[in-house]
Amino acid sequence: MAVKTQIFELETRHDGEIIDITKNVQQALTSSGLKNGILLVFVPGATGAITTIEYEPGLLHDFPDALDRLIPKDIAYEHHLRWQDGNGHSHVRASFLGPGLNVPFSESKLMLGTWQQIVFLELDNKGRHREIIVQLIGE
Ligand code: ZN
């Protein structure tokens, strides 16, 4: 059993951007040399999130729409009143979605569904430089 850590970087452009990182995660798995086990994809940051989605144009529209309905931007946030950074909605959305995802792998392949992609969501109110950690446990 071994533990390996890989990091890749993203340059995001705007609030609500959804980036398919499945290939980046598969690349991290391939580079690790591990064949069977489990990995964690994790963003160190309080205004980004990682989940899965079927990466197709309809859902890339529907998912941000759902976030707007559930956690609107245009309401008062104590965070914004305190820090004047305008991203109270970003923090609340990130906490609901979570900063990480576990994925099992077998024979050096991610065990994802056919239509299931791993995505990073930029939830901050501006583009950011992001480092994404992939930590793998396996053999
Ligand atoms: Zn803030």
Backbone and ligand atoms as CSV (ligand in chain L), in Angstrom:
chain,resi,resn,atom,element,x,y,z
A,1,MET,N,N,0.858,-1.205,0.000
A,1,MET,CA,C,0.000,0.000,0.000
A,1,MET,C,C,0.888,1.247,0.000
A,2,ALA,N,N,0.576,2.162,-0.862
A,2,ALA,CA,C,1.367,3.391,-0.973
A,2,ALA,C,C,0.446,4.605,-0.966
A,3,VAL,N,N,0.998,5.735,-0.569
A,3,VAL,CA,C,0.287,7.012,-0.642
A,3,VAL,C,C,1.086,7.933,-1.567
A,4,LYS,N,N,0.436,8.491,-2.572
A,4,LYS,CA,C,1.098,9.401,-3.517
A,4,LYS,C,C,0.276,10.676,-3.613
A,5,THR,N,N,0.965,11.773,-3.824
A,5,THR,CA,C,0.292,13.073,-3.940
A,5,THR,C,C,0.716,13.755,-5.239
A,6,GLN,N,N,-0.273,14.196,-6.000
A,6,GLN,CA,C,-0.036,14.918,-7.253
A,6,GLN,C,C,-0.784,16.244,-7.162
A,7,ILE,N,N,-0.260,17.243,-7.849
A,7,ILE,CA,C,-0.926,18.558,-7.875
A,7,ILE,C,C,-0.992,19.043,-9.314
A,8,PHE,N,N,-2.146,19.563,-9.716
A,8,PHE,CA,C,-2.208,20.251,-11.001
A,8,PHE,C,C,-2.833,21.631,-10.799
A,9,GLU,N,N,-2.630,22.515,-11.791
A,9,GLU,CA,C,-3.046,23.906,-11.653
A,9,GLU,C,C,-4.112,24.272,-12.681
A,10,LEU,N,N,-4.956,25.213,-12.291
A,10,LEU,CA,C,-6.002,25.735,-13.172
A,10,LEU,C,C,-5.979,27.254,-13.112
A,11,GLU,N,N,-6.268,27.898,-14.242
A,11,GLU,CA,C,-6.515,29.344,-14.258
A,11,GLU,C,C,-7.996,29.505,-14.585
A,12,THR,N,N,-8.763,29.974,-13.614
A,12,THR,CA,C,-10.198,30.130,-13.866
A,12,THR,C,C,-10.477,31.558,-14.324
A,13,ARG,N,N,-11.661,31.764,-14.926
A,13,ARG,CA,C,-11.948,33.063,-15.536
A,13,ARG,C,C,-13.067,33.833,-14.856
A,14,HIS,N,N,-14.076,33.098,-14.325
A,14,HIS,CA,C,-15.230,33.839,-13.799
A,14,HIS,C,C,-16.039,32.985,-12.819
A,15,ASP,N,N,-16.835,33.697,-12.034
A,15,ASP,CA,C,-17.770,33.081,-11.095
A,15,ASP,C,C,-18.718,32.148,-11.861
A,16,GLY,N,N,-18.899,30.956,-11.358
A,16,GLY,CA,C,-19.837,30.015,-11.967
A,16,GLY,C,C,-19.214,29.128,-13.033
A,17,GLU,N,N,-17.919,29.333,-13.317
A,17,GLU,CA,C,-17.253,28.512,-14.336
A,17,GLU,C,C,-17.170,27.051,-13.859
A,18,ILE,N,N,-17.485,26.143,-14.773
A,18,ILE,CA,C,-17.440,24.705,-14.466
A,18,ILE,C,C,-16.403,24.077,-15.397
A,19,ILE,N,N,-15.340,23.536,-14.824
A,19,ILE,CA,C,-14.232,23.016,-15.625
A,19,ILE,C,C,-14.164,21.498,-15.469
A,20,ASP,N,N,-14.173,20.806,-16.591
A,20,ASP,CA,C,-14.044,19.342,-16.591
A,20,ASP,C,C,-12.588,18.993,-16.280
A,21,ILE,N,N,-12.346,18.383,-15.128
A,21,ILE,CA,C,-10.975,18.035,-14.731
A,21,ILE,C,C,-10.749,16.519,-14.749
A,22,THR,N,N,-11.650,15.793,-15.409
A,22,THR,CA,C,-11.528,14.326,-15.435
A,22,THR,C,C,-10.169,13.894,-16.005
A,23,LYS,N,N,-9.756,14.521,-17.107
A,23,LYS,CA,C,-8.473,14.138,-17.727
A,23,LYS,C,C,-7.289,14.458,-16.810
A,24,ASN,N,N,-7.362,15.588,-16.106
A,24,ASN,CA,C,-6.286,15.945,-15.173
A,24,ASN,C,C,-6.169,14.905,-14.062
A,25,VAL,N,N,-7.329,14.449,-13.570
A,25,VAL,CA,C,-7.316,13.469,-12.476
A,25,VAL,C,C,-6.827,12.115,-12.993
A,26,GLN,N,N,-7.278,11.726,-14.193
A,26,GLN,CA,C,-6.802,10.473,-14.781
A,26,GLN,C,C,-5.281,10.531,-15.004
A,27,GLN,N,N,-4.790,11.717,-15.433
A,27,GLN,CA,C,-3.348,11.888,-15.637
A,27,GLN,C,C,-2.589,11.725,-14.318
A,28,ALA,N,N,-3.142,12.277,-13.250
A,28,ALA,CA,C,-2.506,12.135,-11.934
A,28,ALA,C,C,-2.461,10.667,-11.517
A,29,LEU,N,N,-3.538,9.942,-11.810
A,29,LEU,CA,C,-3.582,8.509,-11.508
A,29,LEU,C,C,-2.532,7.766,-12.326
A,30,THR,N,N,-2.457,8.054,-13.612
A,30,THR,CA,C,-1.481,7.387,-14.479
A,30,THR,C,C,-0.060,7.670,-13.986
A,31,SER,N,N,0.220,8.938,-13.660
A,31,SER,CA,C,1.567,9.330,-13.191
A,31,SER,C,C,1.940,8.657,-11.876
A,32,SER,N,N,0.952,8.360,-11.066
A,32,SER,CA,C,1.234,7.768,-9.748
A,32,SER,C,C,1.772,6.348,-9.862
A,33,GLY,N,N,1.449,5.670,-10.952
A,33,GLY,CA,C,1.877,4.278,-11.108
A,33,GLY,C,C,1.029,3.288,-10.318
A,34,LEU,N,N,0.047,3.782,-9.553
A,34,LEU,CA,C,-0.816,2.884,-8.778
A,34,LEU,C,C,-1.883,2.275,-9.695
A,35,LYS,N,N,-2.299,1.051,-9.360
A,35,LYS,CA,C,-3.290,0.368,-10.206
A,35,LYS,C,C,-4.672,0.290,-9.542
A,36,ASN,N,N,-4.705,-0.009,-8.253
A,36,ASN,CA,C,-5.975,-0.212,-7.554
A,36,ASN,C,C,-5.984,0.539,-6.225
A,37,GLY,N,N,-7.096,1.228,-5.967
A,37,GLY,CA,C,-7.191,1.964,-4.709
A,37,GLY,C,C,-8.258,3.031,-4.765
A,38,ILE,N,N,-8.006,4.103,-4.004
A,38,ILE,CA,C,-8.966,5.199,-3.937
A,38,ILE,C,C,-8.184,6.501,-3.971
A,39,LEU,N,N,-8.775,7.520,-4.579
A,39,LEU,CA,C,-8.111,8.818,-4.588
A,39,LEU,C,C,-9.059,9.900,-4.095
A,40,LEU,N,N,-8.435,10.962,-3.620
A,40,LEU,CA,C,-9.150,12.157,-3.181
A,40,LEU,C,C,-8.737,13.305,-4.099
A,41,VAL,N,N,-9.717,14.000,-4.662
A,41,VAL,CA,C,-9.466,15.246,-5.392
A,41,VAL,C,C,-9.917,16.360,-4.460
A,42,PHE,N,N,-9.030,17.344,-4.211
A,42,PHE,CA,C,-9.321,18.336,-3.170
A,42,PHE,C,C,-8.835,19.711,-3.583
A,43,VAL,N,N,-9.681,20.725,-3.383
A,43,VAL,CA,C,-9.238,22.102,-3.604
A,43,VAL,C,C,-8.989,22.767,-2.249
A,44,PRO,N,N,-7.755,23.222,-2.011
A,44,PRO,CA,C,-7.502,23.989,-0.793
A,44,PRO,C,C,-7.951,25.431,-1.019
A,45,GLY,N,N,-9.130,25.748,-0.562
A,45,GLY,CA,C,-9.681,27.090,-0.772
A,45,GLY,C,C,-11.145,27.082,-0.404
A,46,ALA,N,N,-11.647,28.218,0.085
A,46,ALA,CA,C,-13.005,28.276,0.635
A,46,ALA,C,C,-14.029,28.833,-0.341
A,47,THR,N,N,-13.639,29.016,-1.622
A,47,THR,CA,C,-14.591,29.517,-2.614
A,47,THR,C,C,-14.552,28.700,-3.902
A,48,GLY,N,N,-14.107,27.448,-3.801
A,48,GLY,CA,C,-14.137,26.523,-4.932
A,48,GLY,C,C,-14.779,25.230,-4.482
A,49,ALA,N,N,-15.205,24.404,-5.428
A,49,ALA,CA,C,-15.832,23.131,-5.069
A,49,ALA,C,C,-15.530,22.088,-6.137
A,50,ILE,N,N,-15.634,20.832,-5.732
A,50,ILE,CA,C,-15.424,19.718,-6.652
A,50,ILE,C,C,-16.590,18.744,-6.508
A,51,THR,N,N,-17.157,18.366,-7.659
A,51,THR,CA,C,-18.242,17.384,-7.664
A,51,THR,C,C,-18.214,16.651,-9.007
A,52,THR,N,N,-19.266,15.926,-9.304
A,52,THR,CA,C,-19.376,15.307,-10.633
A,52,THR,C,C,-20.659,15.799,-11.303
A,53,ILE,N,N,-20.659,15.732,-12.632
A,53,ILE,CA,C,-21.825,16.115,-13.422
A,53,ILE,C,C,-21.711,15.432,-14.774
A,54,GLU,N,N,-22.815,15.311,-15.493
A,54,GLU,CA,C,-22.730,14.973,-16.916
A,54,GLU,C,C,-22.407,16.275,-17.630
A,55,TYR,N,N,-21.207,16.330,-18.221
A,55,TYR,CA,C,-20.683,17.595,-18.758
A,55,TYR,C,C,-21.261,17.849,-20.143
A,56,GLU,N,N,-22.500,18.337,-20.170
A,56,GLU,CA,C,-23.154,18.644,-21.450
A,56,GLU,C,C,-23.828,20.013,-21.308
A,57,PRO,N,N,-24.047,20.704,-22.446
A,57,PRO,CA,C,-24.459,22.110,-22.408
A,57,PRO,C,C,-25.712,22.389,-21.579
A,58,GLY,N,N,-26.695,21.489,-21.603
A,58,GLY,CA,C,-27.917,21.703,-20.828
A,58,GLY,C,C,-27.617,21.831,-19.345
A,59,LEU,N,N,-26.883,20.865,-18.816
A,59,LEU,CA,C,-26.578,20.883,-17.382
A,59,LEU,C,C,-25.594,21.986,-17.014
A,60,LEU,N,N,-24.720,22.356,-17.952
A,60,LEU,CA,C,-23.792,23.459,-17.672
A,60,LEU,C,C,-24.543,24.779,-17.544
A,61,HIS,N,N,-25.772,24.805,-18.028
A,61,HIS,CA,C,-26.668,25.942,-17.846
A,61,HIS,C,C,-27.533,25.742,-16.586
A,62,ASP,N,N,-28.067,24.518,-16.440
A,62,ASP,CA,C,-29.007,24.232,-15.344
A,62,ASP,C,C,-28.347,24.309,-13.957
A,63,PHE,N,N,-27.104,23.846,-13.868
A,63,PHE,CA,C,-26.472,23.777,-12.540
A,63,PHE,C,C,-26.216,25.174,-11.953
A,64,PRO,N,N,-25.598,26.099,-12.722
A,64,PRO,CA,C,-25.458,27.471,-12.184
A,64,PRO,C,C,-26.816,28.120,-11.904
A,65,ASP,N,N,-27.829,27.825,-12.741
A,65,ASP,CA,C,-29.170,28.356,-12.487
A,65,ASP,C,C,-29.702,27.871,-11.135
A,66,ALA,N,N,-29.496,26.594,-10.855
A,66,ALA,CA,C,-29.951,26.031,-9.579
A,66,ALA,C,C,-29.222,26.705,-8.413
A,67,LEU,N,N,-27.917,26.955,-8.588
A,67,LEU,CA,C,-27.162,27.639,-7.524
A,67,LEU,C,C,-27.708,29.054,-7.301
A,68,ASP,N,N,-28.068,29.725,-8.404
A,68,ASP,CA,C,-28.639,31.084,-8.273
A,68,ASP,C,C,-29.962,31.058,-7.508
A,69,ARG,N,N,-30.761,30.011,-7.731
A,69,ARG,CA,C,-32.044,29.919,-7.025
A,69,ARG,C,C,-31.844,29.562,-5.548
A,70,LEU,N,N,-30.919,28.633,-5.286
A,70,LEU,CA,C,-30.726,28.138,-3.917
A,70,LEU,C,C,-29.965,29.133,-3.041
A,71,ILE,N,N,-28.907,29.708,-3.606
A,71,ILE,CA,C,-28.019,30.598,-2.849
A,71,ILE,C,C,-27.761,31.836,-3.712
A,72,PRO,N,N,-28.727,32.787,-3.718
A,72,PRO,CA,C,-28.627,33.945,-4.622
A,72,PRO,C,C,-27.422,34.833,-4.311
A,73,LYS,N,N,-26.980,35.573,-5.352
A,73,LYS,CA,C,-25.883,36.534,-5.172
A,73,LYS,C,C,-26.398,37.849,-4.598
A,74,ASP,N,N,-27.644,38.218,-5.001
A,74,ASP,CA,C,-28.128,39.571,-4.743
A,74,ASP,C,C,-28.948,39.690,-3.458
A,75,ILE,N,N,-28.489,39.025,-2.407
A,75,ILE,CA,C,-29.085,39.211,-1.083
A,75,ILE,C,C,-27.965,39.642,-0.142
A,76,ALA,N,N,-28.334,40.082,1.071
A,76,ALA,CA,C,-27.319,40.563,2.011
A,76,ALA,C,C,-26.569,39.392,2.649
A,77,TYR,N,N,-25.261,39.503,2.716
A,77,TYR,CA,C,-24.425,38.519,3.404
A,77,TYR,C,C,-23.592,39.231,4.473
A,78,GLU,N,N,-23.594,38.687,5.672
A,78,GLU,CA,C,-22.778,39.251,6.755
A,78,GLU,C,C,-21.299,39.253,6.378
A,79,HIS,N,N,-20.881,38.222,5.648
A,79,HIS,CA,C,-19.484,38.127,5.218
A,79,HIS,C,C,-19.094,39.351,4.393
A,80,HIS,N,N,-19.984,39.754,3.499
A,80,HIS,CA,C,-19.698,40.912,2.647
A,80,HIS,C,C,-19.678,42.204,3.473
A,81,LEU,N,N,-20.617,42.312,4.421
A,81,LEU,CA,C,-20.646,43.506,5.266
A,81,LEU,C,C,-19.360,43.624,6.083
A,82,ARG,N,N,-18.821,42.474,6.481
A,82,ARG,CA,C,-17.615,42.470,7.310
A,82,ARG,C,C,-16.344,42.715,6.501
A,83,TRP,N,N,-16.257,42.085,5.304
A,83,TRP,CA,C,-14.996,42.101,4.549
A,83,TRP,C,C,-15.068,42.918,3.263
A,84,GLN,N,N,-16.261,43.324,2.853
A,84,GLN,CA,C,-16.428,44.138,1.638
A,84,GLN,C,C,-15.835,43.469,0.388
A,85,ASP,N,N,-15.870,42.135,0.338
A,85,ASP,CA,C,-15.263,41.453,-0.820
A,85,ASP,C,C,-16.315,40.879,-1.776
A,86,GLY,N,N,-17.591,41.064,-1.436
A,86,GLY,CA,C,-18.662,40.716,-2.371
A,86,GLY,C,C,-18.827,39.242,-2.660
A,87,ASN,N,N,-18.233,38.365,-1.831
A,87,ASN,CA,C,-18.313,36.951,-2.190
A,87,ASN,C,C,-18.933,36.073,-1.091
A,88,GLY,N,N,-19.884,36.646,-0.347
A,88,GLY,CA,C,-20.596,35.833,0.647
A,88,GLY,C,C,-21.250,34.616,0.014
A,89,HIS,N,N,-21.893,34.830,-1.155
A,89,HIS,CA,C,-22.542,33.701,-1.845
A,89,HIS,C,C,-21.510,32.627,-2.231
A,90,SER,N,N,-20.302,33.061,-2.578
A,90,SER,CA,C,-19.251,32.113,-2.993
A,90,SER,C,C,-18.909,31.145,-1.859
A,91,HIS,N,N,-18.742,31.698,-0.668
A,91,HIS,CA,C,-18.382,30.868,0.486
A,91,HIS,C,C,-19.508,29.908,0.853
A,92,VAL,N,N,-20.749,30.408,0.830
A,92,VAL,CA,C,-21.876,29.547,1.215
A,92,VAL,C,C,-22.048,28.419,0.196
A,93,ARG,N,N,-21.939,28.749,-1.091
A,93,ARG,CA,C,-22.043,27.720,-2.133
A,93,ARG,C,C,-20.938,26.683,-1.991
A,94,ALA,N,N,-19.724,27.151,-1.727
A,94,ALA,CA,C,-18.584,26.231,-1.612
A,94,ALA,C,C,-18.775,25.275,-0.432
A,95,SER,N,N,-19.312,25.789,0.665
A,95,SER,CA,C,-19.522,24.921,1.832
A,95,SER,C,C,-20.590,23.871,1.561
A,96,PHE,N,N,-21.640,24.270,0.849
A,96,PHE,CA,C,-22.690,23.292,0.526
A,96,PHE,C,C,-22.186,22.198,-0.408
A,97,LEU,N,N,-21.393,22.569,-1.414
A,97,LEU,CA,C,-20.952,21.595,-2.412
A,97,LEU,C,C,-19.771,20.764,-1.924
A,98,GLY,N,N,-18.905,21.380,-1.133
A,98,GLY,CA,C,-17.766,20.665,-0.582
A,98,GLY,C,C,-16.518,20.807,-1.435
A,99,PRO,N,N,-15.340,20.733,-0.778
A,99,PRO,CA,C,-14.065,20.974,-1.462
A,99,PRO,C,C,-13.424,19.733,-2.074
A,100,GLY,N,N,-14.053,18.580,-1.924
A,100,GLY,CA,C,-13.358,17.385,-2.401
A,100,GLY,C,C,-14.292,16.253,-2.775
A,101,LEU,N,N,-13.688,15.246,-3.383
A,101,LEU,CA,C,-14.432,14.096,-3.909
A,101,LEU,C,C,-13.532,12.862,-3.851
A,102,ASN,N,N,-14.083,11.757,-3.423
A,102,ASN,CA,C,-13.355,10.484,-3.456
A,102,ASN,C,C,-13.785,9.684,-4.671
A,103,VAL,N,N,-12.820,9.066,-5.348
A,103,VAL,CA,C,-13.116,8.229,-6.515
A,103,VAL,C,C,-12.301,6.939,-6.414
A,104,PRO,N,N,-12.955,5.776,-6.523
A,104,PRO,CA,C,-12.193,4.527,-6.562
A,104,PRO,C,C,-11.561,4.339,-7.942
A,105,PHE,N,N,-10.445,3.611,-7.980
A,105,PHE,CA,C,-9.844,3.283,-9.280
A,105,PHE,C,C,-9.435,1.821,-9.309
A,106,SER,N,N,-9.488,1.256,-10.516
A,106,SER,CA,C,-9.182,-0.152,-10.717
A,106,SER,C,C,-8.433,-0.307,-12.037
A,107,GLU,N,N,-7.375,-1.093,-12.035
A,107,GLU,CA,C,-6.541,-1.295,-13.237
A,107,GLU,C,C,-6.187,0.047,-13.883
A,108,SER,N,N,-5.810,0.987,-13.027
A,108,SER,CA,C,-5.324,2.324,-13.439
A,108,SER,C,C,-6.375,3.199,-14.123
A,109,LYS,N,N,-7.657,2.833,-13.949
A,109,LYS,CA,C,-8.741,3.651,-14.533
A,109,LYS,C,C,-9.691,4.125,-13.426
A,110,LEU,N,N,-10.149,5.385,-13.576
A,110,LEU,CA,C,-11.154,5.909,-12.651
A,110,LEU,C,C,-12.451,5.125,-12.831
A,111,MET,N,N,-13.096,4.756,-11.731
A,111,MET,CA,C,-14.343,3.981,-11.818
A,111,MET,C,C,-15.533,4.948,-11.836
A,112,LEU,N,N,-15.603,5.751,-12.907
A,112,LEU,CA,C,-16.699,6.705,-13.082
A,112,LEU,C,C,-17.768,6.097,-13.973
A,113,GLY,N,N,-18.985,6.610,-13.860
A,113,GLY,CA,C,-20.039,6.223,-14.778
A,113,GLY,C,C,-19.742,6.755,-16.174
A,114,THR,N,N,-20.393,6.189,-17.167
A,114,THR,CA,C,-20.144,6.564,-18.562
A,114,THR,C,C,-20.334,8.060,-18.801
A,115,TRP,N,N,-21.352,8.642,-18.178
A,115,TRP,CA,C,-21.689,10.060,-18.422
A,115,TRP,C,C,-21.307,10.935,-17.245
A,116,GLN,N,N,-20.427,10.452,-16.413
A,116,GLN,CA,C,-20.071,11.155,-15.178
A,116,GLN,C,C,-18.661,11.738,-15.283
A,117,GLN,N,N,-18.570,13.074,-15.276
A,117,GLN,CA,C,-17.270,13.729,-15.292
A,117,GLN,C,C,-17.007,14.419,-13.949
A,118,ILE,N,N,-15.721,14.536,-13.642
A,118,ILE,CA,C,-15.310,15.257,-12.427
A,118,ILE,C,C,-15.137,16.725,-12.808
A,119,VAL,N,N,-15.743,17.614,-12.010
A,119,VAL,CA,C,-15.659,19.034,-12.339
A,119,VAL,C,C,-15.185,19.862,-11.146
A,120,PHE,N,N,-14.444,20.928,-11.495
A,120,PHE,CA,C,-14.116,21.976,-10.534
A,120,PHE,C,C,-15.050,23.145,-10.786
A,121,LEU,N,N,-15.633,23.690,-9.742
A,121,LEU,CA,C,-16.491,24.871,-9.861
A,121,LEU,C,C,-15.789,26.074,-9.259
A,122,GLU,N,N,-15.580,27.090,-10.116
A,122,GLU,CA,C,-15.102,28.378,-9.586
A,122,GLU,C,C,-16.323,29.117,-9.047
A,123,LEU,N,N,-16.348,29.363,-7.746
A,123,LEU,CA,C,-17.491,30.025,-7.121
A,123,LEU,C,C,-17.154,31.426,-6.640
A,124,ASP,N,N,-15.872,31.797,-6.707
A,124,ASP,CA,C,-15.479,33.145,-6.276
A,124,ASP,C,C,-15.957,34.162,-7.310
A,125,ASN,N,N,-15.984,35.426,-6.919
A,125,ASN,CA,C,-16.550,36.439,-7.810
A,125,ASN,C,C,-15.524,36.992,-8.807
A,126,LYS,N,N,-14.419,36.265,-8.988
A,126,LYS,CA,C,-13.440,36.618,-10.020
A,126,LYS,C,C,-12.636,35.364,-10.361
A,127,GLY,N,N,-11.929,35.398,-11.489
A,127,GLY,CA,C,-11.058,34.287,-11.849
A,127,GLY,C,C,-9.930,34.151,-10.843
A,128,ARG,N,N,-9.455,32.931,-10.685
A,128,ARG,CA,C,-8.413,32.655,-9.678
A,128,ARG,C,C,-7.392,31.677,-10.235
A,129,HIS,N,N,-6.208,31.689,-9.649
A,129,HIS,CA,C,-5.244,30.613,-9.860
A,129,HIS,C,C,-5.555,29.532,-8.821
A,130,ARG,N,N,-5.743,28.297,-9.293
A,130,ARG,CA,C,-6.111,27.215,-8.379
A,130,ARG,C,C,-5.122,26.069,-8.464
A,131,GLU,N,N,-4.775,25.528,-7.312
A,131,GLU,CA,C,-4.028,24.276,-7.258
A,131,GLU,C,C,-4.992,23.205,-6.772
A,132,ILE,N,N,-5.024,22.094,-7.502
A,132,ILE,CA,C,-5.899,20.979,-7.137
A,132,ILE,C,C,-5.023,19.807,-6.715
A,133,ILE,N,N,-5.287,19.285,-5.531
A,133,ILE,CA,C,-4.516,18.172,-4.981
A,133,ILE,C,C,-5.214,16.855,-5.322
A,134,VAL,N,N,-4.449,15.897,-5.790
A,134,VAL,CA,C,-4.954,14.535,-5.962
A,134,VAL,C,C,-4.088,13.649,-5.077
A,135,GLN,N,N,-4.680,13.076,-4.046
A,135,GLN,CA,C,-3.935,12.169,-3.172
A,135,GLN,C,C,-4.504,10.764,-3.325
A,136,LEU,N,N,-3.598,9.822,-3.587
A,136,LEU,CA,C,-3.995,8.456,-3.947
A,136,LEU,C,C,-3.487,7.478,-2.896
A,137,ILE,N,N,-4.326,6.527,-2.553
A,137,ILE,CA,C,-3.942,5.445,-1.646
A,137,ILE,C,C,-4.221,4.145,-2.373
A,138,GLY,N,N,-3.219,3.322,-2.524
A,138,GLY,CA,C,-3.460,2.062,-3.241
A,138,GLY,C,C,-2.189,1.273,-3.456
A,139,GLU,N,N,-2.250,0.409,-4.443
A,139,GLU,CA,C,-1.084,-0.448,-4.735
A,139,GLU,C,C,-1.025,-0.734,-6.216
L,1,ZN,ZN,ZN,-14.753,36.494,1.171
